[in-house]
Amino acid sequence: MDCSAQYQALGISPAVYQLGEDILSHLKPRFEAIDQVAEYNQNKVLFAMQKNRLNATHFAGSSGYGYNDEGRDNLERVYADVFHTEAALVRPQITCGTHALTVALSANLLPGDELLSPVGAPYDTLQEVIGIRPSPCSLAEYGVSYRQAELKADGTFDYDAIAAAINEKTKLITIQRSKGYVARPSYSVKEIGELIAFCKAKKPDVICMVDNCYGEFVDTIEPSDLGADMVVGSLIKNPGGGLAPVGGYICGTKTCVDRCGYRLSAPGLGQEVGANMGLLTSLYQGFFLAPTVVSGAIKGAIFAANLYEKLGFAVVPNSTEQRNDIIQAVTLGTPEGVLAFCKGIQAAAPVDSYVTPEAWDMPGYDDPVVMAAGAFVQGSSIELSADGPIRAPYTVFFQGGLTWYHAKFGILQSLQKLVDAGIVTL
């Protein structure tokens, strides 16, 4: 069936549509490989749910303290089985990925300990958590020191610098899998596993934590399969499958996760409290759908890379590189380009498609940030979204799409807005 007339009715010019079709004609083998990963991960989630005898009683809501919430506890067993860890903390009380990381860090670092980032500076919002940028209640305020090993010029790990940074105070090493707002490579699970092995060879008792945001289900293995003591993420990204309305997870060793439970609630209470507030059906079903949803987002990222690289823009990853997360960075070179791209993504949304995204001073960021996200769940970046700081070299970061077809439409709309603004000529 020819959908060109339908796309034209939705504002996509014949030239933009045809360019997209030309790009797609070469991507079928890559898309088939993505589908195979999704099938493997779908089975992995299914088997974990069957092993833990998921049934209708596990969807019951709880309130107040949430004592004896078997559905909540069973969800955590399912997560632990999928990530191959001893324990898991999966709670709607975790508000976002930054909150999950804060819980994991503050639970496992004590005054006098040192935190090390071997991948350069962490994502913007974590810098105030650590105290790189001073903030009330930061780790620095509680006597936790910090150091980082810069990456090499090509974005790879500087093992000499990492070895020099590890010392007797180093308690926890935080590894950010995705690129954040830096046009560097995102790291494969294999690369992260090699880094963890190197760090533990230098200091066997060091805790290795991976910020797994945007990376879940992109590969058939997770960092916890290759030595990570904790993997941490947000349920309104990949593992929520677009259905989770809030929440985060921490999967890892029982010792680390127990401490996280105490930090999230209170010492002595831990994981025994925390009502599910009637959200369990969405959390279970979203996790079940996540492998397929993630596969559509990866296809969208690959399509975007091929389209914009053909037009002469710098893209990370490039059109042929392996995918390690769902994020596609496109360097547009001007503030106007970033804004036009985001306007296209917003215009393609099912929610708030009629509004115009503008850059503003968001909490936790040094520069004005523009975010396009007409989502069913506010801030859900597994849904079609694009964002970026208004700073040189003016790179936009695209991700998500609950279906591949929506991701495709969003990318075409982003290009259409660039064409309409005279920034791109076809």
Secondary structure, DSSP 8 states (H G I E B T S, - for coil): ---HHHHHHTT--HHHHHHHHHHHTT-HHHHHHHHHHHHHHHHHHHHHHHHTT--GGGG----TT-TT-HHHHHHHHHHHHHTT-SEEEEETT--SHHHHHHHHHHHH--TT-EEEETTSS--HHHHHHHTSS--TT-TGGGT-EEEE----TTS---HHHHHHH--TTEEEEEEE-S-TTS-S----HHHHHHHHHHHHHH-TT-EEEEE-TTTTTSSSS-GGGGT-SEEEEETTSGGGTTT--S-EEEEE-HHHHHHHHHHHS-TTTGGG----TT-HHHHHHHHHHHHHHHHHHHHHHHHHHHHHHHTT-EEES-SSS--SSS-EEEE-SSHHHHHHHHHHHHHT-SSSTTS----B--TT-SS-EEEE---SSTT-TTSSEEEEES-TT-EEEEE--SSHHHHHHHHHHHHHHHHHTTS---
